[in-house]
Structure formats: C-alpha cells, structure tokens
Amino acid sequence: MGKKLAQRLVVELAEKVGVERVLSGGSGPAAATPVGAEVREALASLGFTAHEARRLADGAAERVGADQPLEVILREALRLAGSGG
C-alpha cells in the first residue's frame, strides 16, 4: 500500500468510525485512550483479525503515543502492518 492511499484510508476511516466514541474494551496502550477502539475497528474493517488489530493498535500507540489522534495512531499501525511489525 502506497503512502497516499494509506493517508486517504486513514482520513476516510476516521470520518466513518468517528473520533468521539468512548472506548469499548481491550487492553494495552491503545485501549487506554478514547481512540483505541476506533483504531481496532478501522483495522478490522480493513481485514485484520481482532488479534492482529489489537497488536497493531497497541504497537502503534506505544511508538507514537497513546494520546495521539486516531489518524496518527492508525497511520502508524498501517506502517507497522506494512513492515511486518
């Protein structure tokens, strides 16, 4: 996946899932923020399993900071997925 496509997906998914939802379950860095569930949902909608989505969301939140907006964490999660992380 190219950079432009990934960025477009991040923006479109952010609009689709909304960044104001309340967290609904999970553990790890991404689960400790209101956007953790949205990141996992967005990854799942792209075809990742629940386990993969949780692992990628947590890894991304650790790398960029769990207090970052949905778009930032999701973009990092997609980078991790692309690099096999």
N, C-alpha and C positions, 0 to 999 in steps of 0.2 A: 504494500500500500504506500503510495506516494505521500509526501508531506501535505500537498494541497488537498488531496482527498481526505486525509486524516483530519485536517483542520476543519474542513467543511462538515464532516461527520460529527465532530465534537460540537460545533455550533448547532447543527440540526438536532442532535440528540439532546443537547442542553435545553433547547426550546421544547422538545417533545416531552421529556420527563419532568421539566421544571426544576428549578434550583431551590425552591422554597419548601419542599416536602420535609417532613420530620423523619428522622432515622427509624428504620424498622428492622431491628435485629442485626446479628453479626458480631464479630469481634475483631480486634486488630486496630491499627491506626485509622483506617478509613471508616470503620464503624463508630469511631469516637466523634465523628463530625456529622452535621446535618446532611452533607452531600455524599456520605459513604454509601447509602442505599441507592442513590441515583447513579453513582458510578457503577456499582454492581449491576443494576438494572440495564444500564446502557450497554455494558459489555455483554450481558446475557442476550440482549436484543441483537447483538452482532454475531451471536452463535457460540459464545464461550459458555462452558458449563458453569454451574454455580460455584464449584470449587476453583476453577480457573479464574472466574471473575473476582472472587474473594481474594485469591492470591495476588492477582494483578493490581487490584484496587489497594490492597494493603501495601504492596511493594511501591506503588506509585506515591501513596500518601507518605511513606517513610522517606522517599527521595526528595519530594518537593515540599513536604509539609502538609499535615492533615488539615490545616486551617485555610488552605488554598481553595479557590473557587472550583466548582465542578469541571469546568473546561480545562483547567490546568492539570488537575489530577487525572482526568480521563485521557488527555493528550499524553501524559507520561505513561499511563497504563498501556496505551496503544503502542508507544515506543518500546516498552518492556516486552509486549507480546511479539512485536516485530523482531526483536533481538533475541528471542527465545528465553527471555527472563521471566 
